[in-house]
Amino acid sequence: MNAYQRQLSFDLEPVRPYCLNYFIAHSGVNSALAAINEQLNNLLADSLFFGSAFVFGARGTGKTHLLLGICEEAKQLGISNERISYVRILAEVDGVDSRDEWVSAFISGYESLRSRGGLLLIEADRSPEETASNPHVRSRLLAGEVLELGLPLEEEFGAVISSLLERKNLKVSEYCLDYLIRRLPREPLSFEHIFASINDLSLGEAKRAGFAVVKQALERVLDNKS
């Protein structure tokens, strides 16, 4: 495993942080979830089935949560680790095919999984065409489902925030939740920043995540963005 391909480590604070129970199937992600679940069901029904899904979208749209959640669900269903593979193509890499060894490792892993049957889940920030210029890599990225994740609708925003707070083990009052929903920028990446700030302030000052902590954390994040 190298700088181009790696599986993310798990945040140890919550229990099963990427469990699909915490994944809100809003309008920006529900079609992708349905498509991957169909492939998972095909794999359960046929041990020789091979499927792949290339999931892309802006940072913070839920790509990692979705794919690691599917891996967790597969494990619960009795699918071995050898039959499901998760690959993350890092955003800072300008094309995955800049090194021959990466191309060779990717194609070898792809063909090995295809021959024995399994499910390949690939995460990237950009589309397959933007991610790879090597035709052998690009053709494999395009061979399966190509799924772009989007943002939730405004009316879905509250449910997404509630789920993310639960995943982070952050307990806030309904008043604080309403304050966050009204004040948070509609940019997914800002969610992680504000929740990390709430956690830091709460732990650092040994206080519960009450309104004063939530307000201070939000102001800190917004000040840093301006």
N, C-alpha and C positions, 0 to 999 in steps of 0.2 A: 504494500500500500504506500503511495507516495503523495507528493504535494498536490497532484492533480485529481486524486481519487481517494476519498476517505469517508468513513462513517462517523457521524457526529457522536461525541460522547454525551451521556445522559446527565441532565441536571439532577443531582441526588436529593434535592429538597422535597419535591412532591413524590408521591407513590405513583409509579407508572405515568410520568408526565405526558407522554405522547399517546396515551390510550385514546381511542376514538370516542370514548365517552365525553371527552373534553372538546372534541372537534365539532364545531357548529357548521352544519351543512347549509350554509347560506347560498344565495343565488350565484355568487362568484366561484363556488367550489363544488356545488352539489353534482353537476354533470360529470366532473372528473372523478369524484368519489364513486358514483354509480358505475362508471366505465371500469375502474380498477376492481371494484367488488365483483363485477361480472367475470373478469379474468381470474380472480381468486376462486370463484365458484367453478369455473372451467377446470382449474388446476385440481380442485378437490374431486371433481368428477372423473378426471382422466389424468393418470399419473404421468403420461407422456406429453401432456399439453405444455406448450411454451407460449408465453405472452410477455410483452414488454410495454411499459408506459413511460413516456418522456414528459415530465411535468415541469413547466416553467412559469415564470411570473416575477413580479417585483418582490423585493425583499419584504418579508413580513406578511405575505399573503397566505401563508400556511403550508408551504410545500413540504418542509421538513416534518411538521406535525402530521400531515396526511400520510406521507410515505412511511415514516417510522410507526405510525399508528397501524397501517396495513401490515407491516412486518410483525408487530405485536399481536394483531388479530390472527395472522397466519400461524404464529406459534401456539396461540390458544386453541386453534383448530387442529393441531397436530402436524402441521407442515414443518419439515425439518429445515434447519438453517441452510443446508446444501441446496435447497430447492427454491429459495427466495434470496435475491441479491439486491442490495441498495447501493447506488452509486451517486455521489454528489460531485458535480463539476463546479469547481470554485469560480466565483464571479471574476476574480482578479486575473484568471488565466485568459490570455488572448488567443482563443482557439485551443481545443484539446489536443490537436495533432501537431503541436510544436516540437514534440519529442517522439522519436521512433519507438522508444521503449513503452511509452504510454499507449500508442496505437496498437502495438503488438499485444500488450497485456489486456487492453480492452477487447480486441477482437477475439483473442484466445478465451477470455472469460465468457464472452457472449456466446461463442460457438459451443463451448463446453456445457453451458447451462441449456442451450437450445437442444443439444443432443440427448441430454438426460431428462429434460422436462423441468420446467420451473417458471418463475416469474421474475423479471428484471425490472426494477424501479429506478428511474434516473431522474435526478433533480438538477435543474440549472436555472439561471436567471434569464437566459435568452433563448430564443427559438433554436431548433436544431440547425437551421441554415446559418444562423449567426454564431452558433457554438462551434461548428466543425466545418473546415474546408476540405479535409481529406474525404474523398468520395466513399471510401470503404467504411469509415466511421459514420459519416453523415447518412448513408443508406441504412445503416443499422439503427441509428437514432430515429429515423423516419418510418421504420418497418412496422412498428407497433402503434399504440395509441399515442397521439401527440395532444397534450392537454394543457391549456393555459388557465391559470388561476386568476381570479379577479377580486375586486373589493366587494364587501357587503353593501347592500342598499342601506339607505339612511335608517329605515325602520327595523333593520336587522342588527344595527350597531350595538344596542344594549345587550342583546343575547351574546354577542361575540365578546364584549368586555367582561361580562359576568363569567363566562367560561374561562377566559384567560386569567382572571383573578383567582378562580378556583384552582386552576392548574398550578399557579404560583403559591398556593396555600395562603393567599392574602384574604383576610376577612375584613370587609368594610360594611358600614351601615348602608341602608337604602338611600339615605340622604347623601352620603359620600359617593355612592354609585351614580346617583342622578347628577351630581356635580361633575363627575368625570365624564359622563356621557355628553353633557352640555358643553364642556370645555375642551375635551381632547381633540387635537387636530385629526382629520380623517386620513391619516397617513399611517399604515400598519406598523412601520418601524418605530414610530413614536410610542406605541403601546409598550414595547419592551423597555424603552428608556424610562417611562413613567413608573412602571411596576418595579423596576430595579431601584429607582430613586425612593419610592415608598418603602421598599424593603430595607434599604440602607438606613434611612432616617429612623424607621421603627426599631431596628436592631441597635443602631448607634446610640439612640436616646432611651432605649428600653421602654418604649411606649407602644401601645396598640396603634393600629393604623386608623386612627380617628380622623375627624375632619381637618384638624390643624396640620397633621402630618401629610395627609393627602393634598391639601392646598399648598403647603410648602414644597412638596415634591413636584407638583405640577408646575408651579411658578419657576422652580429651578430648571426644569426641562425646557419650558417655553423661553426662558431668558437665554439659555444656551443656544436655542435655535435662531434667535433674533440677531 
